Each structure stands twice: as structure tokens, then as C-alpha cells.
Amino acid sequence: MGGLDDVRRTVLALPGTEEVPGRNGHTYFRTSGTIFTWVTEDERTAMVKALREEQSALVAEAPEVYSPGYSSGRFGWVVVELAEVGGGELAELLGEAHRLTYRPPRRT
């Protein structure tokens, strides 16, 4: 896939997504006020929000590409090796992370 530029291009096309400078040189992306992915300073890995079941399935299927991040509640974050993942696969993961997080604005 690549690195930060590819992740940025994919997620900034999703509704309500903004880039947020982060700690330790990481680049964060959030929607609806909540972070759903970030890329490390060296641009080698991304941490992507997923359901715990998806985290387990990805790690079991391709441990050279995916490793477990932390888990909280129903979510299990996935560490993605950006040089090893296909563009379509990463776009799908980022889209799902966004879907898990995005809340459309309320109409008044």
C-alpha cells in the first residue's frame, strides 16, 4: 500500500474525517470527535479500529501483515504493516473503522 499519504487520501475522502497532529509524531484521524486510525511517525504501521472478532481473524489469517493492538470494550485495534497490506484491503479496513465510529450530524 504505502504509507501516510495513502492512508490520508483514503480516510479524508470519508465523511466527517479530519487529520489531527498527535503525540510522538503519530498522525491521527478522527470522525465524530473520536480517533479511528493513526499512522506511526516512521509511516511503517497504522493502528486501525476493528471489532475484537475481526482483530482475531486478521491476525490468524495473516500474522505477517497484522498484529493485535490493544483492546477496549468491543473493539480490538489492529496493527497493520503498511508495506505488506494491499491497497484494497487497507481501504476496506479503514472504511470499516470509520463506519464503527462515524455518527452523522443531527438535524435540527
LUMFI-778046 format. One record per residue: x, y, z of N, C-alpha, C in turn; residue in three letters. Coordinates in steps of 0.2 Angstrom, whole numbers, plus 5000, padded with zeros to 4 digits. Layout:
<rs>
XYZXYZXYZala/...
</rs>
This chain:
<rs>
500449945000500050005000500450065000met/500850075005501250135005501350165012gly/501150225013501250255020500750305021gly/500950355025500450405027500050435022leu/500350455016499950485011499450445008asp/499550385007498950335005498450335010asp/498550325017498050325022497750395022val/498050445022497750515022497250515016arg/497450495010497050505004496350465005arg/496450405008495850365009495450385014thr/495650405020495250425025494950495025val/495350545022495050605021494450615016leu/494350565012493850555007493150535011ala/493250505017492650485021492350545025leu/491650545025491350595029491550615036pro/491650675037491750705043492450685046gly/492950665042493550645044494050705044thr/494450715050494950765050495650735052glu/496150765050496850745052497050785059glu/497350755063497450785070498250765071val/498650825072499350805074499350775081pro/499750725082499750685088500350685092gly/500350655097500950645101501450595098arg/502050605100502650565097502650565090asn/502450615087502550615079502050575075gly/501550545079501050505075500550555072his/500250525067499650565064499050535065thr/498550565068497950535070497350565065tyr/496850515064496250535060495650525064phe/495250565065494650555069493950575065arg/493450555067492750575065492350575071thr/491850615071491350625076491750635083ser/492350665083492650685089493050625091gly/493150565088493450505090493950485085thr/494550465088495050435084494850365081ile/494950355075494850285072495450255069phe/495950295067496650265065497150315066thr/497750285066498350335066498950295063trp/499450335060500050315057500650335061val/501050285062501650305066502150355063thr/502550385067502950435064503450405058glu/503650345059504050315053503650295047asp/503050295048502550285042502550205040glu/502850165045502850095043502250055045arg/501850085051501250045053500750095054thr/500150065054499550105056499150065061ala/498850095066498350065071497650085068met/497250025067496650035065496150005069val/495550045071495050015075494649965071lys/494449915075494149855072493749825078ala/493249775077492949735082493449685084leu/493349665090493849605093493849545088arg/493249525086493249465081493649475075glu/493549535072493949555066494749555068glu/494949585073495649585075495849515075gln/495549465079495749405079495849365073ser/495349375068495349345062495849375057ala/496049435057496549465053497249435056leu/497349435062497949415065498149345063val/497549305064497649225062497749215055ala/497449255051497449245044498149275041glu/498449325043499049355040499449385046ala/499849345050500249375055500849415053pro/501049405047501549455044501349525042glu/500649525042500349595040500049625046val/499749585050499349615056499549585062tyr/499549625067499649605074499149645079ser/499049615085498549645089498849705092pro/498349755092498549815096498249805103gly/497949855106497649855112496849835111tyr/496549815116495849805116495449845121ser/494849865120494449905124493749895123ser/493349875127492649855126492549805120gly/492149825116492049785110492549785104arg/493049835105493549855100494149815101phe/494449795096495149765096495549805090gly/496049845092496349885087496849835084trp/497049855078497449805074498049845071val/498649825072499249855070499349825063val/499449875058499449855051500149875048val/500549825045501149835042500949865035glu/501049935034500849965028501249935022leu/501849915022502149895016501949825014ala/501549795018501349725017500649715015glu/500249765016499549755015499349785008val/498849755005498649784998498249844999gly/498249884994497849944994497149934995gly/496849884992496049874993495949845000gly/496349805003496249785009496249835014glu/496749875014496849935019496249985018leu/496049995012495450045011494850015014ala/494749945014494249915017494249925025glu/494849905027494949915035494849985037leu/495050035034494950105036494250125035leu/493950095030493150115029492750085035gly/492950025037492549995042492750025049glu/493350045050493550085056493150145056ala/493050185051492650245050491950225052his/491650175049490950155050490850145057arg/491250115061491150095068491150165072leu/491450215069491550275073491050335071thr/490950345065490550395062489850405065tyr/489650465067488950475069488750535065arg/488250525060488050585056487850645060pro/487950705058487650765062486950755063pro/486650785069485950785070485650845066arg/485050835063484750885060484350925065arg/484350985065483951025070483351065067thr/
</rs>
